[in-house]
Amino acid sequence: MSGTLPAAHSWLLASQQCERVGLQNLLQTGRLTDVISQLIHELQRERGASNIWICSQGQLFGDELPLREKQVSQAINSLMHQLPPLPSAEHAWPGNRRLFSRIATALHAISELAALREGVRLFRFTHSGAMDRFSYIIRQLLNLVFETIDTATDRDVSRAQIAIFTFMQGKELAGQERAIGSAGFAAGHFSPEQSEKIVSLIAAQERCFTSFVQFADAQSLQKWRQVSSNENDVERLRRIACTRSQPEAEGTEMALRWFQLMSRRIDGLKSIEDGLAQQLMLRCRDSLRRAADASSGEAALQQRVEQLKNEPAYTVFVAGNEGMASGGPLETDGLMPELGRSVLGLVQEQSQRLQAQDDELAAMRTTLNERKAIDRAKAMLMQHHAYSEEQAWQMLRKMAMDQNRRMVDIASALLSVAAVFPPTTK
């Protein structure tokens, strides 16, 4: 094959070109995650204002609702500008099927906002009904963020994606807690269901934030500790809500106090979330920079290849390379011996780097898949046994302890049994 580019080097270049394209897509994904984060935050604020409006029978936050709607509309426009372009039929990429499906579901959910807002203004929804509809829209946006995690091929980017996703989940649960607490304080008492739900939401937040801590950068962790250390007033009102104690003041006053404290907490969480979004973008750019540095080395090597295309073929001996017999021959396909060693070094370096990334990505995705299995098992227990989320979690935990097995193994076993039997019909 004298005078031709060696096949290994050609495929190596193709591999690194694909990696650069993937990293460019990740940079776009990072921007998409950022705008979704902002949209969810604005929807949470509109949900909170709508809750107070309904709970106060239209006496409070009447001027706030149009402002919240305007902010959400601006965030939706930003989202639309960051969505990936629709592919043509001849250039469709099968790997985007699930991502595009998530986008379609999220956009359909957003399209229901107009009817929801009209229902809130005209009191067609109860507090819980309006909250469920807002929460559904937010959940579809979170599902879209989760889908983007599977597109990452860089471990640092994946860590940043998982950190922001788990944190966004925890922040959304905090928003739901704000909504339920506002209703309870506005009514002057908490029903057993409301108190139990708040307990469940607090426990679920702790699980999300524990996952976040495992993957977050040092700066975000420092901000998290600062926010977490300043929640004494929130904890005091939480005790009232969870124990169904008598509120200290009239319902409207307590509802506003709770809403303001929880809004301050959620705004603090949003500042951490913004930092996580910046870290995600930084990781994407760092990966692109590393890929650019690698490509500059490839360019010099390829230039040398072009200069030596007409040189006669050589056979060189490379000693001590892992996976090869010591002193084994290496056909260089028309390259000088030192160039053959460079190509071999590039191939081995690329393979080792990709393998290390794949190993860590596999470990992170295993963690996410285990979490999905546990959530599905919880949902099954809630559906078939009318458990609350916290009761379902405690049941899974007890079964795992009794059988001395991991909770994910118990969840997988339950899901396997459920798959065997058809759903019951009444």
ZILIN-V306591 format. One record per helix or strand of 3 or more residues. SS is the DSSP state (~ for helix, > for strand). FROM is the first residue (numbers start at 1). LEN is the number of residues. Records with the same first field share a line. If there is no record, write none. Layout:
SS: FROM-LEN ; FROM-LEN
This chain:
~: 7-49 ; 62-21 ; 89-3 ; 94-17 ; 113-9 ; 127-23 ; 155-33 ; 192-24 ; 218-11 ; 232-12 ; 251-57 ; 337-49 ; 389-15 ; 407-14
>: 315-4 ; 328-4
